[in-house]
Structures are given as structure tokens and as C-alpha cells.
Amino acid sequence: MAILNVGLIGYGYWGPNVARNFSRNPSCYLKRIAEKDENRRRIAKRNFPAADVTDTELSVTAAPDIDVAVIATPVHTHFEFARRALDNGKHLWIEKPMTLSGAESDAIVNLAAQKNRIVMVDHTFLFTGAVQTIKQVVDDGELGTLFYYDSVRINLGLFQSDVNVIWDLAPHDLSIIDFILGPKARAISANARGHFNAREDVGYLTIYYDDNLIAHVHVNWLSPVKIRQTTIGGSKKALVWNDMERDTAIKIYDRGVDVQNREGMYDLLARYRMGMMYAPVVRMTEALEKEVEHFVECVFENKQPVNNAQAGARIVKMLEASTASLKENGRAVELAR
């Protein structure tokens, strides 16, 4: 059985989780960890004694004995590390967001195609049982024609030094929206404010689609309570996903509004539908484990992941458009389609 030699760059906040899951996959060998911080290197060596631990990303991106480069470093480093890894023939796993600009993302997409290498952007939520269930419900048409998507992701968060709250938290929601609704967004507007430094810590995104579908995302580093809730409303039913609940994370409501035009009159007749609610069974697995399995399968079978470089580039371009919108006081910015 073929084994992929994996090199991880970055052993900070998220790196240990990625390292643990790659080390557990039977098709992978965590061969090397590159980390600049001396204390984090000691921790990495203690947790993974069989791995080489170094202080330079070149030991991964330029090393001939590494098959997969995993980039778990601040976003401003992503492009250079990713470009070097692809130039040296590595498959690539890269943390979200993929890069700091759409141009950089497109360069990664093109280089991966030239080198025939697999690129996966770590949008872990796509592999949760909840999101997989929501995707199935929407694709089956159970909610009917979709009207709106509303998401709240707020808590007392970790302030980031290189990105604002939208670039930090919204990639989770934007990747889920892209996965569930498809790559059909036509415009995005953003409003945000910063209260302690130059970076915005409270933000609101509105994403516009054809056919009157609208999506809204609220992200916040300052909230005294942690809320992770999404509501999707359609012509037949509505779905509520509360990621803070385990047993009934998803609830589907046969509740809504039925509207009719009265013949010969301009006014509408609204009738409220108050039907049943049920909670589908959601598979409880570690999303990161499933994501690594999907990545390994894609490498061996030379097929594109659901969260491939193209999907990662779409999210970066939405974030980039949000920055442009912020500079123009929330003007809707058209997205290339």
C-alpha cells in the first residue's frame, strides 16, 4: 500500500489538530513538522517523536522526500509557501482562507493544474455531519425554492493580527454557503466596524443571488455569548442549525407563509402554516478526520476535492469583494461568474 509522506508547516493553534489526523490516517506518514517558534517545536517533538521537527518551511516545501505539504500558518504566508510547494511537485493542503487576494488564488489554481497536483483548502465544516445533512435536505428539495440563508457566528474571539473579523470567521460560512447553494452568488456587500484597532471586529455580509435568494452572515469577536446558528428558509419548509446543540443540532419546520393573490384585487392573502417540526439524525464524526480521508482519496485517485483550489478561490474573491464594499460604505460589489 502506498504511503504519503506529509510535511506540516505551522504548529500553532490549528496545526496540532491537522497533525493528529494526518498521523492517524493509515495512508499517511507525518514525516516532518516545520515551526519557527522554539517552544512550539518542543511541544511538536514531544507529541510526535517520530517526526523530524525543523525551523524552516523549506524542509517541507523544497524537500524531495515530502509528498504532501500542509500549510497551517498565517494567511499572509500562504501564497509563497503554496507556490514553492507546488513548484516542487507537492500535493497541497492549505488553511482557509487560501490566499490574501483573488489574483494569488488564481495563480495557485493555474499552477496546480500545470503540475497536476491536488490542492485542498481546509474548509472543515463541509465535512461535519450537520453540513452534510443540510446539503442532502436542500438537494432533495425538501425546503422547496430557497428564499434566504441567515447565519450568526459570534463570540469573544481571538483577535487576529493579519486579518479582520470577516476574513477570520466568515470563510467558514461562505464555504458552507458555496457548498450548499452552489457557486452562483452575483454580488456581495459588507458593513463592519473596528473598536480597538484598525481591524474590524464586528461585521455583516449580504450575498445576493438570482431568483430573489439572499444570504446574510453576522460575525463578531466581541459578543459576550457564543452563538453558531444558521437558518435556511424555503417555500415549503425552513431549517435551523444550532451548532451549539449536539442531540438536535438540525430542526426542520413545516412552518411558513402561504400567499395568494385574490382575483381582481391587488392585496395579498397571507396564511401562516404551522406544521410539525422534526430533527433528523446527524452523523457524529470528527470532520477533520473525514476531510483527511477525502484528501487522501483524491490524491490517490487524481480527482478534485469538493473544497478544491477553485472553491477556495471563490471564497477569497468573496472576501476580497467584501473589502472593496467596506471601502465604499457597503456598496454591493459584483462577483465574477
C-alpha positions in Angstrom: 0.0 0.0 0.0 1.4 3.4 -1.0 2.1 5.8 1.8 2.1 9.6 1.5 4.9 11.4 3.3 3.4 14.5 4.9 5.1 17.7 5.9 3.3 20.2 8.1 4.2 23.9 8.2 3.0 25.6 11.4 2.3 24.1 14.8 0.3 26.8 16.4 -3.5 26.9 17.0 -4.7 24.6 14.3 -1.6 22.7 13.3 -1.8 20.1 16.2 -5.3 19.1 15.1 -4.2 18.6 11.5 -1.0 16.8 12.6 -3.0 14.4 14.7 -5.4 13.5 11.9 -2.7 13.0 9.3 -0.7 10.9 11.7 -3.7 8.6 12.3 -4.5 8.1 8.7 -3.1 4.7 7.6 -2.2 6.1 4.2 -0.1 8.9 5.6 3.2 9.3 7.5 3.7 12.6 9.3 7.4 12.8 8.4 8.2 16.5 9.2 6.9 19.5 11.1 8.3 23.0 10.4 7.7 25.6 13.1 9.6 28.9 13.8 8.7 29.1 17.5 11.2 27.2 19.6 8.6 26.4 22.4 6.1 25.1 19.8 8.8 22.9 18.3 9.5 21.3 21.7 5.8 20.5 22.0 5.6 19.1 18.5 8.6 16.9 19.2 7.0 15.6 22.4 3.7 14.9 20.7 5.2 13.4 17.5 8.6 11.9 18.4 8.8 10.1 15.1 8.6 13.2 13.1 11.5 15.5 12.1 11.0 18.9 13.6 12.7 21.9 11.9 12.6 25.6 12.0 12.2 26.3 8.2 9.3 25.8 5.8 11.9 24.9 3.1 12.3 21.5 4.9 8.8 20.8 3.7 8.2 22.9 0.5 11.5 22.1 -1.1 12.2 18.6 0.3 12.3 15.7 -2.2 11.1 13.3 0.4 7.8 15.1 1.1 4.7 14.2 -1.0 2.1 16.5 0.7 2.7 20.0 2.1 0.3 21.1 4.8 0.2 24.9 5.3 -1.2 25.9 8.7 0.4 29.3 9.0 -0.9 32.9 9.0 -2.7 33.8 5.7 -0.1 36.3 4.6 2.4 33.4 4.2 0.1 31.1 2.3 0.8 32.2 -1.3 4.6 31.9 -1.2 4.6 28.6 0.7 1.9 27.2 -1.6 3.7 28.3 -4.8 7.0 26.9 -3.6 5.4 23.5 -2.6 3.6 23.2 -6.0 6.7 24.2 -7.9 8.5 21.3 -6.2 5.7 18.8 -7.0 3.9 18.6 -3.7 0.2 18.0 -3.3 -1.2 20.8 -1.1 -3.4 21.1 1.9 -3.8 24.8 2.9 -5.7 26.5 5.7 -8.5 29.0 5.0 -8.6 31.5 3.5 -6.4 30.2 0.7 -4.6 33.5 0.0 -5.0 37.2 0.5 -6.1 38.0 -3.0 -8.1 36.6 -5.9 -5.0 37.0 -8.2 -2.9 34.9 -5.8 -5.7 32.3 -5.6 -6.0 32.1 -9.4 -2.2 31.6 -9.6 -2.4 28.7 -7.2 -5.3 27.2 -9.3 -3.3 27.5 -12.5 -0.1 26.2 -11.1 -1.8 23.2 -9.5 -3.3 22.4 -13.0 0.0 22.7 -14.7 1.7 20.4 -12.1 -1.3 18.0 -12.0 -1.3 18.3 -8.2 -4.2 18.1 -5.8 -5.0 21.2 -3.7 -7.5 21.1 -0.8 -8.5 24.2 1.1 -9.2 23.3 4.7 -12.9 24.3 5.0 -13.5 21.7 7.7 -17.2 22.4 8.3 -18.1 20.9 4.9 -17.3 17.5 6.4 -19.4 17.8 9.5 -22.4 15.6 9.8 -24.6 18.7 10.1 -23.5 20.3 6.9 -23.6 17.0 5.0 -27.2 16.6 6.3 -28.2 20.1 5.3 -26.7 19.6 1.8 -28.8 16.5 1.4 -32.0 18.1 2.6 -31.5 21.1 0.2 -30.6 18.9 -2.8 -33.6 16.7 -2.2 -35.8 19.8 -2.5 -37.4 19.3 0.9 -37.3 23.0 1.7 -38.7 24.0 -1.7 -37.4 27.1 -3.5 -34.9 28.7 -1.2 -35.7 32.3 -0.1 -33.0 33.1 2.4 -29.9 31.9 4.3 -29.1 33.6 7.6 -26.0 32.8 9.7 -24.7 34.1 13.0 -21.2 33.3 14.1 -20.3 35.4 17.2 -18.3 35.1 20.4 -15.5 36.6 22.4 -13.0 35.6 19.8 -9.3 35.6 19.3 -8.2 38.8 17.7 -6.1 38.2 14.6 -3.0 40.3 13.7 -3.2 40.0 10.0 -7.0 39.9 9.1 -10.2 41.4 10.3 -13.2 39.5 11.7 -14.7 39.0 8.2 -11.6 37.3 6.8 -11.2 35.3 10.1 -14.7 34.0 10.7 -16.7 34.4 7.5 -14.8 31.9 5.4 -16.5 29.2 7.4 -19.9 30.5 6.5 -19.0 31.4 2.9 -17.6 28.0 2.2 -20.8 26.4 3.6 -23.0 28.7 1.5 -20.9 28.0 -1.6 -21.2 24.2 -0.9 -25.0 24.3 -0.2 -26.2 27.0 -2.6 -23.6 26.5 -5.3 -21.2 29.0 -6.9 -23.9 31.3 -8.1 -23.5 34.4 -6.0 -23.7 37.5 -8.1 -22.8 40.3 -5.6 -21.8 40.9 -2.0 -22.0 43.9 0.3 -20.3 44.4 3.7 -20.5 46.6 6.7 -18.1 46.4 9.6 -16.5 48.4 12.4 -13.4 48.2 14.5 -13.5 49.3 18.1 -10.0 48.8 19.4 -7.6 49.0 16.5 -7.6 49.4 12.7 -9.1 45.9 12.1 -12.9 45.5 12.1 -14.1 43.3 14.9 -17.9 43.3 14.1 -19.1 42.6 10.5 -22.2 41.9 8.4 -22.2 40.4 4.9 -25.1 40.2 2.5 -24.8 38.0 -0.6 -27.1 38.4 -3.5 -28.3 35.7 -5.9 -30.6 35.5 -8.8 -34.2 34.5 -8.3 -34.5 36.8 -5.2 -32.4 34.5 -3.0 -30.4 36.4 -0.3 -27.9 35.3 2.3 -26.7 37.1 5.3 -23.7 36.5 7.7 -23.1 38.2 11.0 -19.6 37.7 12.5 -18.3 39.2 15.8 -15.3 39.0 18.0 -17.0 41.0 20.8 -20.1 39.1 21.7 -20.4 38.0 25.4 -22.1 34.8 24.3 -21.1 32.2 21.7 -23.8 31.7 19.0 -23.4 29.4 16.0 -26.8 29.3 14.3 -28.0 29.1 10.7 -31.5 29.4 9.3 -32.5 28.5 5.8 -36.0 29.3 4.6 -37.8 28.0 1.6 -41.2 27.8 0.0 -42.0 24.5 1.7 -40.1 24.3 4.9 -37.4 26.0 7.0 -34.3 24.5 8.6 -32.5 25.7 11.7 -29.0 24.5 12.5 -27.7 25.3 16.0 -24.1 24.1 16.1 -24.1 24.5 19.9 -26.5 21.6 20.3 -25.5 18.0 19.9 -28.6 15.9 20.1 -30.9 18.1 18.0 -28.5 20.3 16.0 -30.8 20.5 13.0 -34.5 21.1 13.1 -36.8 21.2 10.1 -40.0 23.1 10.5 -43.1 22.7 8.3 -43.9 26.3 9.1 -44.1 29.3 6.9 -46.3 31.7 4.9 -48.6 30.7 2.0 -49.6 33.8 -0.1 -52.3 34.0 -2.7 -53.4 36.9 -5.0 -57.1 37.5 -4.7 -58.6 37.5 -8.2 -59.3 41.0 -9.3 -57.6 42.6 -6.3 -54.2 43.9 -5.6 -53.9 42.9 -2.0 -52.4 39.6 -0.9 -53.9 36.9 1.3 -51.3 35.6 3.7 -51.9 32.3 5.6 -49.5 31.1 8.2 -48.6 27.4 8.0 -47.9 26.0 11.5 -47.0 22.4 10.9 -44.8 19.9 12.6 -41.1 20.0 13.4 -38.7 17.1 13.3 -35.0 16.7 14.0 -33.1 14.5 11.5 -30.4 12.2 12.8 -27.0 13.8 12.3 -23.9 11.6 12.0 -21.4 12.4 14.7 -17.9 12.1 13.4 -14.7 14.2 13.6 -14.9 16.4 10.5 -11.2 16.8 10.2 -10.7 13.0 10.1 -13.2 12.8 7.2 -11.6 15.7 5.4 -8.2 14.0 5.6 -9.7 10.8 4.2 -11.3 12.7 1.4 -8.0 14.4 0.6 -6.0 11.1 0.5 -8.7 9.5 -1.7 -8.5 12.5 -4.1 -4.7 12.2 -4.3 -4.6 8.5 -5.0 -7.5 8.7 -7.5 -6.4 12.0 -9.0 -9.8 13.6 -8.6 -10.8 17.0 -7.4 -11.9 17.6 -3.8 -15.2 19.3 -3.1 -13.1 22.0 -1.4 -10.5 22.3 -4.1 -8.5 25.3 -5.2 -11.3 26.6 -7.4 -13.7 26.6 -4.4 -11.0 28.2 -2.2 -10.5 30.9 -4.9 -14.2 31.7 -4.9 -14.2 32.3 -1.2 -11.2 34.5 -1.4 -12.8 36.6 -4.2 -15.9 37.0 -2.0 -13.8 38.2 0.9 -11.9 40.5 -1.5 -15.2 41.9 -2.7 -16.3 42.4 0.9 -13.1 44.5 1.5 -14.0 46.6 -1.6 -17.5 47.0 -0.3 -16.3 48.2 3.1 -14.2 50.9 1.4 -17.4 52.2 -0.3 -19.7 52.1 2.7 -21.4 48.9 1.9 -21.9 49.2 -1.8 -22.8 45.9 -3.4 -19.8 44.6 -5.4 -20.4 42.4 -8.4 -18.8 38.9 -8.4 -17.3 37.3 -11.5 -19.3 34.3 -12.5 
